[in-house]
Amino acid sequence: MSGSIKLGQFLKLAGLVEDGAEARIAIQSGDVTVNGVTETRRGHRLSDRDVVVVAHPSGEIGAVVEQPGPGR
């Protein structure tokens, strides 16, 4: 799967968490969903257009995976 990204990496890159430690805790705590389904694997590979949401004490924040390609 060329160009795919792991969930833990995406959380950091998208600014949904501060660092890798926070990503690990959020994922293991069940606070992260991918396309509406709780995901507890930090190494889960994301696909283009996946919707990732993190539940924080202040509310939920999310981002959509957009893989680079022609016309982007």
ZATITI-95681 format. One record per residue (C-alpha): residue number from 1; residue in three letters; x, y, z. Coordinates in nm, 4 decimals, m for minus. Example, Ala and Ser with C-alpha at 12.3 -4.5 7.8 and 13.67 -1.06 7.14 Angstrom:
<pts>
+-----+---------+----------+----------+----------+
: num : residuo :     east :    north :       up :
+-----+---------+----------+----------+----------+
:   1 :     ALA :   1.2300 :  m0.4500 :   0.7800 :
:   2 :     SER :   1.3670 :  m0.1060 :   0.7140 :
+-----+---------+----------+----------+----------+
</pts>
This chain:
<pts>
+-----+---------+----------+----------+----------+
: num : residuo :     east :    north :       up :
+-----+---------+----------+----------+----------+
:   1 :     MET :   0.0000 :   0.0000 :   0.0000 :
:   2 :     SER :   0.2108 :   0.2858 :  m0.1260 :
:   3 :     GLY :   0.1787 :   0.6174 :   0.0526 :
:   4 :     SER :  m0.0274 :   0.4861 :   0.3436 :
:   5 :     ILE :   0.0276 :   0.6230 :   0.6925 :
:   6 :     LYS :  m0.0061 :   0.4633 :   1.0335 :
:   7 :     LEU :  m0.2683 :   0.5919 :   1.2747 :
:   8 :     GLY :  m0.0182 :   0.7055 :   1.5395 :
:   9 :     GLN :   0.1820 :   0.9014 :   1.2822 :
:  10 :     PHE :  m0.1306 :   1.0609 :   1.1371 :
:  11 :     LEU :  m0.2522 :   1.1799 :   1.4769 :
:  12 :     LYS :   0.0746 :   1.3706 :   1.5258 :
:  13 :     LEU :   0.0953 :   1.5004 :   1.1678 :
:  14 :     ALA :  m0.2647 :   1.6264 :   1.1730 :
:  15 :     GLY :  m0.2111 :   1.7995 :   1.5091 :
:  16 :     LEU :  m0.4763 :   1.5898 :   1.6821 :
:  17 :     VAL :  m0.2249 :   1.5062 :   1.9586 :
:  18 :     GLU :   0.0944 :   1.6734 :   2.0815 :
:  19 :     ASP :   0.3338 :   1.3782 :   2.0512 :
:  20 :     GLY :   0.3740 :   1.0044 :   2.0138 :
:  21 :     ALA :   0.3150 :   0.9370 :   2.3830 :
:  22 :     GLU :  m0.0186 :   1.1189 :   2.3729 :
:  23 :     ALA :  m0.1112 :   0.9317 :   2.0531 :
:  24 :     ARG :  m0.0367 :   0.5967 :   2.2197 :
:  25 :     ILE :  m0.2433 :   0.6828 :   2.5276 :
:  26 :     ALA :  m0.5395 :   0.8111 :   2.3237 :
:  27 :     ILE :  m0.5408 :   0.5021 :   2.1022 :
:  28 :     GLN :  m0.5012 :   0.2520 :   2.3877 :
:  29 :     SER :  m0.7720 :   0.4297 :   2.5895 :
:  30 :     GLY :  m1.0240 :   0.3839 :   2.3090 :
:  31 :     ASP :  m1.0492 :   0.7589 :   2.2461 :
:  32 :     VAL :  m0.9761 :   0.7322 :   1.8716 :
:  33 :     THR :  m1.2184 :   0.6322 :   1.5986 :
:  34 :     VAL :  m1.1557 :   0.5671 :   1.2300 :
:  35 :     ASN :  m1.4679 :   0.6017 :   1.0167 :
:  36 :     GLY :  m1.6804 :   0.5805 :   1.3324 :
:  37 :     VAL :  m1.5200 :   0.2594 :   1.4643 :
:  38 :     THR :  m1.2958 :   0.2601 :   1.7739 :
:  39 :     GLU :  m0.9390 :   0.1734 :   1.6734 :
:  40 :     THR :  m0.6890 :   0.0525 :   1.9358 :
:  41 :     ARG :  m0.3966 :  m0.0336 :   1.7061 :
:  42 :     ARG :  m0.1406 :   0.2444 :   1.6726 :
:  43 :     GLY :  m0.0017 :   0.0765 :   1.3584 :
:  44 :     HIS :  m0.3400 :   0.0611 :   1.1821 :
:  45 :     ARG :  m0.2837 :   0.1784 :   0.8239 :
:  46 :     LEU :  m0.5127 :   0.4552 :   0.7085 :
:  47 :     SER :  m0.6541 :   0.4919 :   0.3590 :
:  48 :     ASP :  m0.7414 :   0.7982 :   0.1551 :
:  49 :     ARG :  m1.0602 :   0.9665 :   0.2847 :
:  50 :     ASP :  m1.0573 :   0.7884 :   0.6225 :
:  51 :     VAL :  m1.2080 :   1.0093 :   0.8945 :
:  52 :     VAL :  m1.0112 :   1.0071 :   1.2208 :
:  53 :     VAL :  m1.1632 :   1.1540 :   1.5391 :
:  54 :     VAL :  m1.0046 :   1.1913 :   1.8835 :
:  55 :     ALA :  m1.2167 :   1.2440 :   2.1946 :
:  56 :     HIS :  m1.0520 :   1.5052 :   2.4196 :
:  57 :     PRO :  m1.1896 :   1.6342 :   2.7513 :
:  58 :     SER :  m1.2751 :   1.9600 :   2.5735 :
:  59 :     GLY :  m1.4588 :   1.7810 :   2.2897 :
:  60 :     GLU :  m1.3957 :   1.5786 :   1.9777 :
:  61 :     ILE :  m1.1564 :   1.6870 :   1.7041 :
:  62 :     GLY :  m1.0967 :   1.5139 :   1.3754 :
:  63 :     ALA :  m0.9272 :   1.5124 :   1.0397 :
:  64 :     VAL :  m0.9673 :   1.3431 :   0.7011 :
:  65 :     VAL :  m0.6809 :   1.1509 :   0.5428 :
:  66 :     GLU :  m0.5861 :   1.2955 :   0.2042 :
:  67 :     GLN :  m0.3083 :   1.1166 :   0.0241 :
:  68 :     PRO :  m0.1098 :   1.3188 :  m0.2279 :
:  69 :     GLY :  m0.1741 :   1.2383 :  m0.5893 :
:  70 :     PRO :  m0.2369 :   1.3947 :  m0.9288 :
:  71 :     GLY :  m0.4350 :   1.7157 :  m0.9077 :
:  72 :     ARG :  m0.3798 :   1.7672 :  m0.5341 :
+-----+---------+----------+----------+----------+
</pts>
